[in-house]
Amino acid sequence: MVLDTTALVDEITHKVWDRLECLMDPTRVVLGVSNRHVHLNEADLKTLFGIDALTKYRQVRQPNEFAAEQFVAVHGPKGSFAKVRAMGPCRAKSQVELSRTDCFTLGVKAPVTQSGHLETAGPIDIEGPLGSIHLEHGAMVAARHVHLAPADAAELGVKDQDLVKFAFGGQRGGVLDNFIVRVKSDWVPEIHLDTDEANALGLKHGDFGKLIKE
């Protein structure tokens, strides 16, 4: 195989320049597009897979979080998804994060809410190789949000749970409202949208948005 060094240099240069632009303009934040996935607590992981911890497949942008090797099937009244990736590490509560289109396919009613805020989440069934579980409050559509460390939030003049807007460029770009600012000590700046939202604006993983305070 012949290595295309020109393309490789162009890719590295582009990434370095993107990073420099972010350092020069902290309102410019990288986008992470989230496909449907599940988070499991330790008890449910044991029921579904007979193991005590998820196996890391790939590190994601946020420190100490990863895409796991384990997949589950999720079932609703109207349909199923046979292969939904688990994300690690284990959480305190199990949940299934879906797009609105996914909800239509499964026939589930899932609220738009923050991760872990499952009081109004919808019912859903999860199947693993060794067992199945029913979550009466487990199906949700993740509210659009932005991850920040405390120093990043202070520099931008925002705090945890504030609402901000992001402007996105491109042929189908635009401004989206109601991003929840979420602040944690070990997080790095990253916007999260689901696949429905990203597709509507022609966005992909690794694109950038510009923060606009309400």
N, C-alpha and C positions, 0 to 999 in steps of 0.2 A: 504494500500500500504506500503510495506517495503522499507525504505530508504536505498539505497546502500551507506553507509558512506565511504567505501573505495574508490569508484569511485568519490564521491564528494571531498574527500580530495585530490585525485590525480589531479582532475580538477583544484582545487584552487591552489595547489602547482605548477602545470604547468603554470597557469596564472601569479602567483607571480614571478616565475623564468623567464618567458618571459619578464616581466616588468623590472626585475633587469638586464637582459642581454641588454635591450634597453638603460637603464641608463648607463651601463658600455660601451656600444658601440653605440653612437648616429647615426652611419650609418645604423644601423639595424632598419627598419621602418615597422610597421604593415600594412597589405594589407586590403583594402576595395574593394569588388567586387560589381560593380554597374549593376543591372538589368535595363531594359528599364524603364523610368519614365518621368514624365512631371513636369515642373515648370510653374506656372501660375502667370500672373500679376493680380492686384485686379479687373480690369474691366472684364477680361476674366473669372475669378472665379465667378463674379456676374452673367455673362451671362450663364455659364454652370450649376451653382448650386444655384444661388440666395442668396448667403451668402457673408459676407464681409471678412471672415478669414478662413483659413484651420483649421481643427480639428486635434490636435496631436494624432497620434496612437502610435508612438514609437520614442524615442530619438535616433539619430544616433551619431557617434563618434564626429563629429564637433560640438562645442558649438552653441546653438541657432538654430540648424537645425534639422529637424525631418521628419520622414515618416508620411504622413497624412492619415486620415481615408478615404478620398475621392479617388475614382477611376474614370477614364474616358475611353472611347473607342477612339482609334486612327485609322484613315482610310487613305489608300493610293490607288493608281490606281489598284493594283493587290490583295490587301488583307487588313485585319483589325486585330487589337488586341482588344479584348472586355474588358479587365480589366488591365489598366495601372495605377499604383499608382502615385498620386501627392506627391511632396515633398515640405515641407514648410520651412520657411515662404514664402509669395509671393515675386516674383522678379519684377524687372522693366520691363522685357520682358518675354513673354511666349515662351517656347521651349520644344521640345520633344527630349530626349536623347535616341539613339538607338545603337544597335550593328550593324556591317555590315550584319550579318545574318538577323537581323530584317528588314534592308533596302531591302534585296532581297525579303523577304516575302511580304512586303507592296508594293514593286515596286516603292520606292522613291529613289531619288538621293540625298544623304546627305553627306556633306563634313566632313572630320576630322578637328575639330576646337575646340577652347576653349569655355567653357561655357560663354554665353553672347555675343560671337562674331558671330553674326548671319547674317552678310551682304551677305554671300554666301550660307546660310542654305537653304534647300529644302522646297518645299511646302508640307503641310500636313493638314489634317482635324482632329479636336478634337470634340468629342461628349460627353456631360454630360446629366444628367437627365432632365434639363430644357432648354437646347439649344445646339447649335453647333457653332463652330468658324472655320474659315479657316486662317491658317498662311501661307502667301506666303514665308516667310523666317523663318521657325521654326524647321525643321528636321535636326538633326546633329548627328555625331558620336563624342563622347567626346575624345579629344586628351589625351593620357595617361599623368598623372601628379602626383605630390606629394605636399601635403599641409604641410606648415611649418609656425611656428611663427617666428618673427624676430630673437629671441634669438637662435632658432634652426638653422636657416639659417646661422647666424653668426658663430656658432660653427662648422658648416659643411663647411664653406668657400664658400657658394653659395649665389646668390641673385635672386630676383624675375625675372622670365622669362628665367633664365639659363636653359640649357639642361643637363640632367644627365642620367646615365644608372643605372639599378638595376639588380642585380644577384639574382636568385631564385633557391633554392635547390629542392630536390625531384627527383623522377624517371624521370619526364619529364621536369625538371628544365632547366634553361638557362638564358641568359642575354638579356634584352630588352633595346633598345635605345630610345632616344628622349622623356624622361619624362620632362615635363615642370615644373620647380620649381614655385610654387605659394605661395606667402607670405602674411599673414594677421595677425593682432595683436592678434586675439582671436583664431586662429587655433591651432590644435595639430598635430603632425606628423602623416601622413597617406598617403599611396600610393593608387591611384585609377586606377583600370583596369575595362574594361567591361567584360561581360560573355564570349565573344569569346576569348579574350586574356587570361583570367584566365583558361578557359578550355583547351586551347592549351598547357599550361604549367602544367596542373594538379594541379592548385592552388585553394584555397578556402578562403573565408572570414576569417580573423584572422591569416593567414600565414604571413611570414615575407620576406622582400627583403633587400638586402644590397646595399647601395648607392655607385655608382662609378662615380666620376666626369669625364666629357669628357676631 
